[in-house]
């Protein structure tokens, strides 16, 4: 009887099979027949605006701070904590000479989210200040786990069983789109300007991070602008075994070997650390794989936390590539005095009593403890590497400025500092709330009271952080346009 019912169900589902869902689209060609890489959403257009001296726009602070923020994985626990961190940045004022009210949130250049952290990153990137009003109701207080159960328990959601062109994550992408994104694509993010938002997944074939940015899509000769934000968030949250991978098609043959801006170079002339040189070579090797139509026909993306649960590796790759850009890096350096990277880490810790138990609770506890230990160890290495790279970037910017002149925009050329701030649940001072919030299982449904507490503590940790406040107090606002260089005995020049 069971076999007959399953067979009948298979026939019914086979009759409902739909064509393969639309995947990523090829990149359009410009008037000269060259792929229009510049149109793709990503860091390259923003960096060009900086290099051209147009540092001020209606939604930007125009300060000499380069501010990068990353949101870790950790399900809704991390999403709520990260949402609070954005509120905290909004609470820290920057003092402009013209009196216009701006905050550290206005100075944000780059926002990266992975897995659970991709939800607040994408939502804020799309809706900006409105996100503070709507994100709790649209996501934090919604029982997302009920939708997940629906994939497996409700027969009308079983198309993924019979149709190889549909996966469980296609269903979740539709859910995220209905709840939060409402058909928005990366073109809609591009219209909002700064900050650049990077949603990070893992390329499971190559074991590497895959940020949804124009460079990666450009290597595939694919159009990121038309890609749905909900699908990128679904890819970033594609926990293996529970959700199917998200697949991207390569159109690299259409680009005839041409590469997008900010692609890694196999060799560069500027001095760089041994670590940076090794990472640059590895990044160039991976990008060669993407750009080769014979080696990559499809990219299969799964949960971003597999390769980088802090969402920082893509940022570090950008640091390395930026420093190899010659004149582009020179102009960015002249407009920068402070570099601040804020890592918002909502990852939970393993139970402190685990070492006192003779037996572990079961398969789920074993998997959680093992993956948590692996993530914690990997995060430690990532943070150590990030601190090294931030120091090196500050050194390079300092050297570039002083080669141009002793005084830049009214400040000594060597007045450059780079800081990395890591904020985690373990920083919560109240021991009861720290233990309670750190023990929330990783998932997409948590009690509203816990979600609100995570928002509250994320906001407080950012708002009260001494380093973030010091960087804000030291910010300056040079006039729009190229940097003003002052040399002894000479008039200031731009």
N, C-alpha and C positions, 0 to 999 in steps of 0.2 A: 504493500500500500504506500509506504514512504517513497519507494523508488518510483512508483507510478506518479505520485503527486509531484515529485521533483522533476520527473521527465515532462509532465504537463506544464509545470511552471517554466521550465527551460524553453519549451516551444512557444509559450505565450510571450516570454521576454524576447525571444528571438524575433517574433513578429513585430515587436516594438523597437527593434534596433534602429537607431538614428545614425546619420553620417557622423564621421569623426568631427569632434568639436573644432571650431576654428582655432588654429594655433597662431603663434606669432607670425606677423606679416613681413614680407621682404622690405628692405629699405628703398625708398624712392630715389630716383636719380635726379640730380640738378639739371639746369639748362645745358650744361656742358657735357652731360652724360656721365659725370662722376657721381658716385653715391653721395647723398647729402648727409654726411656724418654730423655736421654742425647742427642739424635740426633735431637730432636725437637728444632726449633728456639726459642730463648728466652734469658732471663737474666742469667739463671743458668750456661750455659757454660762460659759466660763472667766472672761471679763472681768467678768461679773456676780458671780461668786463673789469675785473680788478686790474689787469695789466694795462688796460686803456685808461685807467684813472677814474672811471665812473664808479666811485665807491658809495655814493649816496643815492638812495631811491626812496620813494614814499614809505616803504615798509622796512627799511634797513636803518640801522643805527649810524652807519658811516664811521665807525670807530676804527682805531688801529689795532683792534683785537681780532685774531683769528680764533673762533670758538667752534669746537667740534664736540658733539655729545653722542654717546652710544648707549643703547638700551639692550640689556642682556635678554637671553631666553629665560624661561621659567613660567610659562603659561600665564594665566590671569593674575597670579601673584606678582610677576614681573611687570605685567602691563599696568597694573594699578600703581605700583611703586614708581614706574617711569612717568606716568601721567602726573603724579605728584611732583616729580622733579621738574617738569615743565612749568608747573605752577610756581615752584620755588624760584626759577629763573625769572619769571614775570615779576616777582616781588623785589628783585635787586635793581635799584635805579642806576642809570648812567647819567652823568651830568654834562649835558651839551652846553656849549657856550651860548647858543641861541635860545636856550630855555625850553626847547621842545622836549616833551617827556618821552624818554625811551628807557628800556630796561635791558638787562642781559639777554633776555629772550629776543629782542630786536637785533642783537649782535650775532645771533646764531647763524653760522655759515653752513654747517653740515650736520645732519641728524641721521644716524644709522640705527636700525632696529633688526633684531634677529628673533625668530620664533615668537614667543609671547611679546617681546618688545617691539615687534613690527606693527602691532595694532595701534598703540599710541603714536608711533612715529608717522605712520601713513595717515592716520586720522588728523593729527595736528598739521601735517604738511598740506593736507587738502583743505581743511576748514579753518586753520589758524585759531584766532581767539574764540571763535564759536565752538571749537572743540572742548573748551573748558565747561561749556554749558551742556553739551550733548553727549560727550563720550561716556560718562557714567551710565546714562539711560540706554544708550545704543549698544553698549558692550559690557561694561563692568558689572551691571546689575542684571544681565541677561543670562539665562541658563543655556549656555552653548552646548553643554554635555547632552542635553535633551536632543539637540539636532544630531549629534554624533550617534546616539543610540538609534535615532530614526534611520540612519543609513543601513543599519544591520537588522533592525527588527520590523521595519515597515515594508511590506512587499512592493508598494508602488515606488520605493526608492532603490529597487534592486536591479536597475538597468545595468549597473557596473558588473553584475555577475555574468551576464550574457554578452555584453557589448565590449569588445576590446578597445573601442574608441572612447570609452567613458570610464572614469575612475572614481573612487570614493572622494577624492579631493575636488573633483569637478562639482560635486554636490556641496561641499563646504565652501567653495568659491562663490557659488550662488547664494549661500546663506550669508556670507560676509558682505556680499554686494547688496543684498536686500536690507540688511541691518544697518550698514554704515556707508557704503561707497556709491551706491545708486548709479552704476554704470560709468563711474569716473575712470579715466585712463591716465597714463603718465603725461599726456599732453595737458591735462588739467593741472597736474603738479607743476609743469613747466610754466604755466601762466601765472602761478603764484610767486615765482621768483625764489629768492632765498627764504629759508635754507634749502639746500639740496637734500633730498631725502633718499637714503639708500636702504632698500629692503634686501636682506641678505639670506640666501639659501645655500645649500651645499650641492655641488656637482658631484654626484656619487660615483660617476665613472672615473673621475680624476682625483677624488678626495680633496677638493679645494673649495674655498668660499666662492660664491657667485653672487656679487651684488647686482641688483637690477639697476644698472646705470648704462649710459650710452656707450661706454667703451666696450663692455662685454657684448652688448647687442650689436654694436658696430662690427666687431670681429666676426660675428655670425652673418653680417650684412643684413641685419634684421631691424625692423622699426620698433623701437621701444615706445614711442609716443602713442601708438594705437593699442598698446597692451593694457588690459584691465588691471587696476590696482588690486582688486580682490583676488585675482589669480596669483599675483606676486606674493601677497600675504599668505595665501593658501600654500604656496610652495615653501615659504619660510617656515610654516608650521606643519609641514608634512611629516609627522612623527612616523618613523619606519614601522611597518606592520599594521599600523592603525589607518594610515592614509596612503593613498597611492602617490607615486612621484608625479611631478608636473613636468611635461616634456616640451622642449623647444626645438624647432626645426632649424637647421642651418641652411642659409642661402649664400654661403661664403663664395661659391663659384661665381656669383653675379658681380662680386667686387673686384675680381681679377687681381688679387694680391694687395689692393689698397687697404690701408689701415686707418682707423679713426684717430682723432687727436688724443693725446695723453696715453697712447699705447706705449708699453715698455720698450726700451731700446736695449739691444744686446750688450752695448758698451757705451760708456759715457766718459767725458773728459774731466768733469768736476771731481774733486776729492770726495770720497765717501767711505764710511766705515766698512769693515770686512763683512759685517752682518748685512748691511744694506746692499752691498754688492752681490752677495749670495742670494738675497731675496729678489733683487732686480733680475738676476739671471733666471731664477726659477719662475718669476712672473712672466718674463719674456718667453720661456719655454712653454708655459701653459697657454699663453696667448697665441703662440705659433700653432698649437694643437687646435684651438678654436678656429683660427683663420684658414686652416687647411681642409678643404672640402672632402679630401680623401680620408682624412683621419677622424673628422667629426661630421656626422650627418644629423645626429640628434644629441641634445644635452638633457640629461635626466636629473631633475632637481628634487631634493628632499630637505628635511628639517635643517635650517641653518646652524642650529646648535651642535650638529655633528662635527663640523669643521671649526666653528668659532662661536662659542656661546656668549661672548662679550661683544660681538659685532665690531671688533676693532681691527681685524686683519685687513679688511678692505681699505680702511682709513690709512693704515701703515703703508699699504701698497701705493696709495695716492701720494703720500709724503715722498716716497722714493721716486716715483715717476715725475712729480712736480720739480724736484731738484735737478732733473736732467733736461729741463726745458729751456735753458739758456736765457734769452731776453725775457721770456714769460716769467720765469722765476725771479729775474732781476727786478721787474716791476712790482711783483707781489712782495718781495722782500723790502723794498723801499717804503711800502705802505703798512708795514707790520712791526709792532713793538712787543706785543704780548701774544703768546700762543697758549691756549688753554684747551685741554682735552678732559672732558668729564665723562667718566665711565659709571653708569648707573646700573648696578648689579643686583637684580632681584632673585638670584639663585638661592635656593634653600640649602641648609646644611643637613648632613646626615644626623639622625638622632644621637644625642650625646651618650645615651645609655646602651648603644648597640654593642659596645665592647664588654658590657656586663652580662649580656645574654648568652646562654649556652646554644640556643637554636634561634635562627632567624625566622621571621613570621611566615614566609612563603615566597613563591616565585616573584611576585610583584615587589616585595621588600628587597629581595636579592638584586633584582634588576635596577631598582631605584638606587640602592646603596652603591652598586658597582658603577653605574653611569654617573652618579653624583661624585664619586671619588675621582673618576677619570676627568670629569669636567673641572673639578676644583684644581687638580694638578695642572691641567692644560691652561686654565685661566691664570694661574700663577706665572707660568712661562710667558703667556701673552702680555700680561701686565709688565713683567720685567723687560720684555722686548719693546713694549710701547714707551716706557720711560726712557730707554736708551735712544729710541728714534726721535722722541720729542726733544731731548737734549741736543741730539745731532742736528735736527732741523733748526733749532734756535742758534746753534753755532754757525751754521751755514748762512742764515739770514743776517746774523751779526757781521760776518765777514763780507757779505755782499754789500751791506749798507756802508761799512767803513771804507770799502774800496771806492764807493761813489763820492764820499766826502765826510768830513768830521761831524757835521750837523745835518740831520734829516728832519724836515718838518718841525724844526725848533727843538729837537731832542738830540743828545749825543748819539752818534751812530751805533755805539755799543750798548745802548740802553734797550736790550732785548732779553726777554725771559720766556722760558717755556715751562709749563706746569701740567702735571697730570693729577687729577683728583679722582679717587676711586671711592664711590659711596655704595655701601652694601647694607643688607638687613642687619648684619652684625654690629653696625654702628648705632643702632637704636639703643638709647640709654636705659629706657624702662625695661628691666629684665623680664617682666611678665609678658609685655607685648612683644619683645624681641623673640622670646621663645615661642610664643603663639604664632607670630607671623612667619617665622623661619621654618616652622613645622608644617605649614600648609602644603599639601601635596601639589605637584605640578599637574595642572589640568586647566580646563577652560570654564569651570564653574566653581565659585567660592562664595561663602556667605557675604551678603551685602555689608555687614558690619566690618568684616575683615577687609573687604575691598576699600571701604572708606578709610579705615585705619592705615592701610598701606599708602593711600593717597596722602593722608595727613602727614605721615612720617617722611615720605619722599619729599614733600614740599618743605618740611622743617629742616631736613638734613642739607638740602641745597641752600635754602635761604640763610642758614646759620653757618655755613662753611667759611672758615677764615680765609682760605686761599682764593675761593671764588670772589668773595667780597673785596679782597685786596686787589685782585686783577681789575675788578670793576672800578675801584677808586683810582687806579693808575691809568685808566683809559683816556685817550685824547681823541680829538675829532679834527683831523687835518681837513683843509678845504678840498672840495671835489677837484679832481684833475691830477696830473702827475705830481709826484713828490717834489717838495721844495728842498733843494740841496744848497747848503751854505758852506763856502770855503773861506779860509782866512784871507782877508784882503780883497775878496771878490764879492760882488752883489749876489744875493740869493737867486738861484735859477731853478726852473722846473725841468 
